[in-house]
Amino acid sequence: MEKIITQLKEWDFLKTLEPEVEGFALTTELMQCDSQYRIFTYHNAERYRSFSVLYDQATKEFLARVVIGLTEICDISFIIADLRGLEQLLKIKMYKTIQELAAFDDNTLCSLFREKKITEWSFGAQLPRQLAGFELYIAPLQPVKALNGSYIIIDYSDFTVDSNLLIYYNIYRDEFFGELRVRRTPKVINTFDSKQLNELEECLKTHLERILTDLRQDLT
């Protein structure tokens, strides 16, 4: 790790980074956190989104972490073992990744997701902006790609208590499912398990407000 830290502190590429990209402000960290060494982060505090580059001592690899609300995603396309290769990846991919964090682009949606017509779902466009003190942070009109073929299509969050309700669609299993986070601790629920949009719509009509009300009570 000491050799890597020395290389990073002498890394000229850091001096070329723009101080702000698409509303994301740069913080050069160069600090160790447990087995990882944080290099730099582009962060938009108002939108609860960030892009960070780190070195992981356990795997001996550089990696990028994307944060969208309370969801953290390791972007595997940035994983690489050497600093020179990382620099090339960042030059090619980083700014585009930040642009996608800053503004939704439906061209990033895969064909299997498009076939489900989630972004055209009229009920999804009418979801309440707030329920039980949770705000609609991600809506079906602007889904977010997560891991293993899943997209977040609904996210009701209260960032003050690090808690939310997520509804996913998985393209490989062709199914919708839900997850709660109670003070960042995941809790799987089957309330919203469904195969078709009309089935999910009925689940939401019946259970959405109750689930969020129950979550609010659990937090008090």
N, C-alpha and C positions, 0 to 999 in steps of 0.2 A: 504493500500500500504506500509506503514512504516514497518509493520510486515514482509511482503514479502521481502522487501529490506534487512532487517536485516538477514533473513534466507539465502538469496542469497549471501550476503557478507561473511557468515560463511560456505557456501556450499563447502565441501571438494572435491566434484566431479570436480569442476572447476580446481583444482590443478592437476588432472589426465589427462586433455585433452592434446592431442599431439599438439605441436606447429605448425605442418604442416601435412596435409593429402592430398595426391594425387595432390600436387601443390597448395593447398588452405591453406593460412596462417591464423592462429588464432589471433583474437583480442578480449580480454576480456574487455567488455565495462562498464557494471554495471552503467548505467546512464539512467535517466528518460527523455523521449521525449513525451511531452503531456500526454496522458492517458496510454502510454505504457512504460515499463521499459526494456531497451535493456540489455541482459545478455552477449551473446557472438556471434561472427560471424566468420565463415570460408570464406575467400574471395580470389578469383583469379582475380586480377585487369586486367591482360592482356586479359582474356576471358570474362570479364564483367559478372561473375557468383559468387553467394554467397549463403551461408546457414546461417540463423540467428535464434537464439532462444530468445523469448521475453515473458514478462508477460503483459497481457492486463487487466488494472484496470476495464474497463467497463464490460467485461464478466467474470472477475475473473478467467481467465484461462491462462495457458502457451500455447504457440504456436510456430510453426516454419514457417519462411518465406524463400522461395526460390526465388532468383532473377536470371533470365536468360536474359541478355541484358537489354531491357527496360520493360520486362515483370516480374511482381511480382506475386507470387503464394503462397497462404497460404496452407501449406500441412496439411490437416485435420487429417492425421494419427498421428500427434504429439500433437493434442489438448487434454489437460488434466488439471484437477483442482489442483492437489497436487504435490509438489516438488519430493516426493519419486517416484511417478508414472512416472513423467517426466524423472527422472534419469534412470529408467529401460527402458523406451522407447528409450532414447538416446543411451544407451549401446547396444540395440538390432538393432536399425534402422539407427542411424545417419551416421556411416561411409559408409554403403551401399548407402545411399542417396547421399553422397558427391562423392562416386565413380561413380555413375550414372551421376552426374554433370560433372565429369572430362572426362568421355569417354562414347560414345554412345554404348548402348547394345540393339540390336534388340529383345532380349528376353523380354524386358519390354513392347513391343508393344502388344496390345490386339488383339484377333482373328478377331474382326470386322474391325479393322484398316488394318490388314494384308490382308484381303480379297480384299481390294481396290487396292492392289499392287502399292502403292505410292512409296515405296522405290525401286521398279523395273522400274520406269517410266523413259524412255530414255530421254525425253525432260527435265525432272527435273534435270538430271545429266549434262545437257548442258547449264543451266542458266548462264548468264554472271556474273562474280564475282563482277562487279561494274557497276552501272548505275546512271548517274546524281549525282555522288558523294556519292551514297549510296552503302554500301558493303553488299554482300550476307552473312549474319551472320548465318542464319539457312537455310539449303537446304533440299529438299525432301528426300535425301538419309539418313539424320539423323534428323528426326522430333523430336519435343519436346512435351511431354504431358502437356496440360494446364488444364483448369477447365471444368467441366460439359460435359465431353465426347469429348472435342475439342483437337485437336493436331495442333501445329504450324508446317506447312510444308515449308513455305517460310517466311523469315524475311530479308528485306533490311533495314539496319540501318545506321544512321549517329549519332554516340554517342556524337559528339561535339555539336550538337544542339538538342539532346534528341528527335529525330524524326525518324519514320520508317513506313514501309508498312508491314503488316502481312497478310498472307494467311493461313486460317485454314481449317481443315476438321473435321466435327462433326460426330461421329459414330452413334449417335442416330437419327439425322435428315438425315443422309446420304447425306451431302451436303458440298460444298466448299463455303467459303465466305471470304471477305476481311475487313481489318480495317486499318485506318491511325492513327498515333499518331503525332500530331503537337505540338512540345515542351511538350510532355507527355500528352497532352489532346486528348482523343480518338475521332475519327471521323469515323462513320460507312459509308461504301460505298457499293453499290450493283454491281459495275463493274465486279467483279469476281464471282458473284453468279452462281453456276453450280452444276450439279449432277454427271457428269462423267468426268474422267480425260481428255478425248479428248475435251470436252467442255471447261474445264479450260485451256487447252493448247491453244485453239483458243483465249480465252480471254486474256491470257498472251501475245501471239504474237501481238495482236491488241492494247492492252492498257497498258502493263507494263511500257514501257519506257515513255509514255505520262504521266501516273499518277505520276511517280517519278520525271519527269521534272517539272510538275505542283507543286508538293510538294516542290521541291527545290525553285521554284519562290516564293511560299508562305512564305518561311523562310528568304528571302532576303529583 
